[in-house]
Amino acid sequence: MPNNDDAATPAQTTGVAGGKTLWHGRFEEGPDEALMAFTESLSFDKRLATDDIAGSRGHATMLERVGIINADELAAILAGLDQVEAELADDTFVFVPSDEDIHTAVERRLTEIAGAPGAKLHSGRSRNDQVATDLRLWVRREGAALAASLVQLHGTLVDRAAEVGPAYLPGYTHLQRAQPVPLAHHLLAHSWAIERDVDRLGDALARADVSPLGAGALAGSSLPLDPEFSAQTLGFAATFNNSLDAVSDRDFVAEMLFVCALGMVHLSRLGEELILWSSDEFGFITLDDRFSTGSSMLPQKKNPDIAELSRGKAGRLIGNLTGILATLKGLPLAYNRDLQEDKEPLFDSVDQLRRAALAMNGMLATIQFRIDVMAAAVDDSFAGAVDIAEALVAQGVPFRDAHAIVGRVVRQALEAHVSLAEAVETDAELGPDFTDLLRPGAGVARRITAGGAGTDVVAAQLTKAQAASSQLQSRWL
């Protein structure tokens, strides 16, 4: 947002290419083209047009309520804003070189349409509180759309978990096969992370739901403004407590960037697993043609680009977060031009996470799980070793001793190039009574810890996840 510490309105002197700036009165000459080229923000803050017009309607309505403008002037302003909005919507709005930002452009065009009433709109308002209001309106609107896309992804994870039934696959630690886990349990693990993302987003939106209108440049106004009425008119939950804080606060931007960065980290982790699972080395899934790409050279390829880009863009969103934190850390109160740097990373992070969530949702909804390959990968491994150790513990053997016994048998099986079941059956300390623990799926059926990867407790978890999905959808969809 270009800096403007007063409530100036367009008037007599010219700026770049014959236009007028909102702050021309203090200067004998208009700004140089190099200054305008470096400081303009119109190229990206045009996205705030709808929010700027909404904020201006709210401000104008408040001005009429407190007697700063009359009813006829309000009508002229509102009609002019309607025309500006229509011109922007149908792409007939003509920008001029002196339009530093969307706020300048809207007010300039409004004054051309409405005349003197348009020039009164900025009474009691600075671009400092104006842009903070616009940005909060944008966050509130786009944040809800982002939440909806994440909720859809969450619902797909829960639906697929219900669909796969008793299927199981290797669970991994250190990317080494560890224990068999239900596929539903694995999918639900990702769903809980996405649910937390939506919860965090809701918290961030609640803190963004505060109106800065009435704070002015930094110290309020001598005019009889009514900030609470402005907040109510625009649907904000609250109004500011301190004018200095109101115009300089970008906590809500940093929070949104954190929510987006962590959300993309979660999609990156999910994407990494899908990349591995789709490889021939794993072979756990088959990608749908609609949500995968091919190679320009290698005709046999089917690539998981959605998952790879989700993984790659996570670094970009982390960079957006660290960038805004670095910008904010050294700023004195109140407004500084540095804060113009809040919008591009915010717009980018929200856009990228939403697109990734929608694409990942389609990818997950259409994946074919190769249940037989998953089961074979764990049934032929040593993943049941801990179940034997726990069976010994149930008989009174100290866990460390049980761990050593089973570890010895595992080593012997590896050295003899036989299966763990064969080594257990012939071992003097174990024997045939323990081989049933190594039957396909036996370990999964034995686990009883709440929240764990046992058959019955996963069924209970699925019921809980379905209830969470229903609640999220009722709020955001």
N, C-alpha and C positions, 0 to 999 in steps of 0.2 A: 504493500500500500504506500503510495507516495505520501511524504510527510506533509501535514497541514495542521497547524496549531491554532487556527481560528475558524470562524464560520464565514469565510469569504464567499462571495457569489460572483458568477461571471459578469463582466461589465465591459470596460472601454478598451483597454490596451490589447495589443496583439502579441501572440507568442509565436511558436514555430509555425511556419507556413501560413501565417495570418490567423491562426486560432487564438483562443484565450485560455489561460490557465485559471484554476480556482484561486491562485495566490498572486495574481499579476499585480495587484494594487501596490504592493511594497516595492516593486521593481520598475526601473525605467525601461529596461529592455527585456524582451522575451528570452526564454531559455535557449541555449545552443542545441543544435541537433544532436551533438555527441552526448550531451547530458540526457536528453530525452531518450536516445537509443539505449543508454545504459540503465536508466532508472525506470523505464516503462514497465508496467505489469499487465497491460491490457491483453497481451498475447496469451496469458494463462488465466488471469482472473475474470475473463469473460464468462467463465463457468459460474460465476457468482451473480449473473444478471438477474435471474429469477429471485434470488434471495435479496439482492439490492433493491429491487422494485418492491418486494414484500416489506422490507424494512422501512422503505420510504413511505409506503402507504400507512404503516403503523405510526411513524413519526408525524406525518401530516395530520392524521386523525387526532393525535395527542395535541398538536399545535392548535387545532380548531377548538378542542375541548377546553384548553386553558386560555383561549382568547387571543392568541398571537396572530392567527389568521381567522377570517370569517368563513361562513358556510359556502359562499360563492367561490372563494379562493380555494377552499378544500375541494369543491366539486371540480374546478378547473385542473387542479393538481392530479386528482384521481383519474380524471378523463385523460389527461396527458400521459400519465403513467400507463394507463391501459393501451394507449396508442404506441408508446415506446415498447411495451411488452409484445404487442402484435407485430411490430416491425422487426424486433429481434427474432421472434418465432418464425416469421416467413422469410427471414434473411434479406429484408429490404432496408434494414437499419444501415445508415452510412456513417462509418467512423471517419474522423478527421485526425490529422497529425497531432493536434494538441490534446487528444484524448489519452491522457496518461494511463488511465485505468478505467474499469467499468463504471466506477462511481462518477468520475468526471464525464464520461460519455453519456450516461443516463441523465445526469443533471443538465448537461449542455443541451441535449435534445429536448428534454422536458421544457426548458426555458424557451426554446425556439417554438414549441407548440403552445405552451400556456402563457407565455409572456411574464409579466411581473409576478403573478402568483407562483410560477415555477421558481423564480429567483428567491422567493421567501422560504422554500422548502428546507434550506440548510440552516434556518434560524435555530440556534441552540444546539446545533449538531456539528461535530468535527468528523473528518474522515477517520479519526482515530477510534471513536466509538462506533462509527458507521461500519467500518470494515470488520471490527470485532463482532458486531451483531450479525453481519452477513455471513461471516465464517461459521459462527455458531449455528445459524439457521441451516447452512449447507451440511454441517456435520450431523445435525439432527435428522435431516432428510436422507442423506446418503448413508449415514450409519445404520438407519433402519433397513435400507435396501441391502446393505452388506450383511446385516444380521439374518435377513431372510435367506440369502444364498448359503450362509453357513448352516442354518437350520435345515435346509433341504439336504445338504451333504450329511449332516448328522442323521437325518431320517433314513437316508439311503443305507448308511452303515448299519443302522439298527434293523432295517428291513432285510438286508442281506444276511445279517446274523441269524435272524429268525428262519430264513429260507434254507440255510445250509444244514440245519438239524444237527446230528451227532458227529459230523465230519471232524476229523482232527488232523493235525500236522505237527511238525517239530516246532517247539519253542526254542528260541536261541538266546544264549548269552555269549558275548564276545564273538558273535556270528558263528558259534559252534553249537551243534545240536545239543540241547540240554534236557528237556522233558517234553513229552507229548502234551499238547493243549488243544482244546476244541477250537475249530476255526471261528466259531461264534465268539468265543472269549477273545480271540485276537482282534477281530473286527470291532468288538465292543470297547476294547482298550482305546482304539482311536476315537470312538464316538464320545467317550468321556472327556478326552482332550478338547474336542470340538465344542462340547457343551460348556466347558470352562471358558473357551474363547467367547462364546455368545454371552455368558454371564459377565465376563470382563467388559465386553462391548456395551452391555446394558448399563453397567456401573459408570463407564466413561461418558456415555450419552447423558446420564442423569447429571453428572457434574458439568457437562457442557450446556445444560438447559438453564442458563442464567443470562438475562438481558443486560448488555452494557449500555443501552441507549440512555442518554441523560448524563453520562460521565463527561461528555464533551471532549476537549483535547486532552485534559488531565484533571481538571479541577471543578467540573460541573459548569453551571451557568448562573448568571444573575436573572435570567428569565424564569418565569414561574412554570417550569417544566414538571411533568408528572411521570417519572420513570416507571412507577408501578403500573400505571395505565398503559404505557407503551409495552411493558412486558406482557400484560394480560392480553392486549390486542394481538400481539404476535404469538401468543400461546406459550410463552416461556413460563417455567415453573417458579422462577424467582427473579429478582433484580439484584444488581450489584450492591455491595456494602461499602466499597471504597473506590472512589473514582480513579485514583492512581493505579490500583490493582486492576480495575475493569479494563483499562485500555492497554495495559502491558501484559496481562495474563495470557499466556499461551500453554498453560498446563493441559488444557483440553486437547490441544494439538499434539503435544508430546504423548499424552495418554492414548490417543487414537493411533499414533504411530507405533507405540509399544504393543497395543492390542493387535495391530496388523502384522507387525514383525513376528510376534510369537505365534499368531495364527498361521502365518506362512511357514514358520519353522515346523509346526505340526503337520502341515501339508507336505513339507519337504521330507519329513520322516516317513510319512505314509507313502509318498512317492518313491522313496528309496527302496522300500520293501516291495512295492509293485514292480519296480525295475528289476530287482533280483528275482522275484517270483516269475516274471515273464521270460527270463533268460532260459536257454536250453539246459544250463547247468542245474537250475531248480525245476523248471517246467511245471510250476504249481498253477499257473493261470494261462488263459488264452485271451488276448486282447481283441475287442471288437474292431472291425475295420474302420468304423466311423470315428473311433477315438484313438487311432494310432496312425503313424505315418510310414512311408516307405523310403527307400534309398534311391537316389538318382543314378547310382551305379550298380548296386547289388540287388538283383531282382528278388532274392529270397527273404529280404529283411522286412520285419514289422517292428517298428520302433515305438517305445513308450514316451513320446515327446511331451505329453501333458505332465507326466510324473517328473521328467527331467527338468522341464522349465519351472515347475513348482519348486524343485530343489534349487535350481539356479537363481530364481528370483528372491529366494529367502535372503541371500546376501545383499541384494539390492534394498530390500525393505529394512534390514538391519542398518544399512548405511543411511537410509532416510532418518531413522530414529536417532542415530548417533550424531548426524548432522544438525538436527534441530536442537538437541541437547547442548552441543558445542556452541550454537548460535545464542542460546538463551543464557548460558552460564555467566557471561560477563556483562550483561546489559543492566545499566542503571535504570531506575524508574524515571519517566513513565514510558512514553512511546519513543522508539528509535527505528530508523529506517531498516535496520537489520531484520525487523519483523516481517518485511516483505517476503523474506525467504521461508516463511511458514507454509505457503500455499502449494508450491510445486511438489514438495515431498508428500504432503498430506493427500493431495489429489492422486498422485501416483500410487501411493501405498493402498489407499482404499480401492482404486481401480484394479490394481494388480491382484489383490487378495480376492476381490469379488469374482474377477474373471477366472482365477485359478480354482476357486470353490465350485463355480458352475461347471468348468471343464472336468474337474476331478469327479464331480458328482455323476456326470455322464459316463465317465470312464468306469467308475465303480459299479454303476447300475448295469453295465453291459458286459462286465468281465465274466468269463466262464471259469469256474473253479474246477481244477482237475483233482478231484477228491481222492482218486485212486493213487495218483502220484504222491500226493501229500502223505497219505497213510503209509505207503511203501517206504518213504524216506525216513519215517520214524520207527516203523516196525522192524526194520533191518539194522537198527542202530543200537547203541548201548544206553538209550534214553531211559530205560526202565531200571537202571542201577540204583537210583535213590529210593525207589519203591521197595527194593529188597532190603536196603539199609533201614528204612523205616519199619519194615516188618520185623526185623531183628530188634529194633528199639521197643516195639510193642511186646516183645517176649522178654524184655528186661535187660537187653544188652545195651551198655552205654553207647551213645551215638558215635563217639570217636572210635570205639572198638568196632562197631558195625561198619563205619566208613572204611576202616582199614581192611576189614575182611572182604568187603565188596570190591574195594580198590585192588586188592591182590588178585581176585578172580578175574577182574577186567584185564589186568596186565597179562595174566596167564592165557586168557582168550585171544588177546592180540598177538601174543608170542606164538601161540599154536595155530593161528589163523582159523579159529572156529568162532561160532556165534556165542554171544553171552549165555544164551539158554543152554547150549551144550556144555559150557564150562561150569555153569551153576549146577546142572544135573549131576555131574560127576565129582563135584567138590565135596570133600569130607565134612566141612562145616556147614554147608548149605544143603545140597541134594535136591531130589525131584520135587519136594514139597514147595520149593520156591519158584519153580519154573512157570507155574500158573500166573505169577506176577508179570511175566514177560509176554503173555499173550497179547495180540493186537488190541489196543484200546483199554487194556486192563488198568493201567495206571490212571487214566482219565476217570474211570468209573469209581476208583477208590478215594479220590480226594473229596474232602468234606468241609474244608475251611471256607467260611463265608467270604465271598469276593474272589475265591480261588478258581482254579481251572478244572473243577470236578463237574460231572454231568448234571447233578441236581442243583448245585449252587450256581452254575452258569444259567440254568433255566430260570432261577430266581432273579439273577442279574438281568437277564433279558426282559423280564417283566418290568423291572425297575427302569430299564433304559427305554422301553416302549412308553412308559408313563411320562418320563422326562421328555421324550420326543413329542408326545401329545401336548404337553404344557408349552414347550417352545413354539410349536406350530400355532397354538391358539393365541400366543402373544405376538408373534412376528409375521405370520403368513396371512 
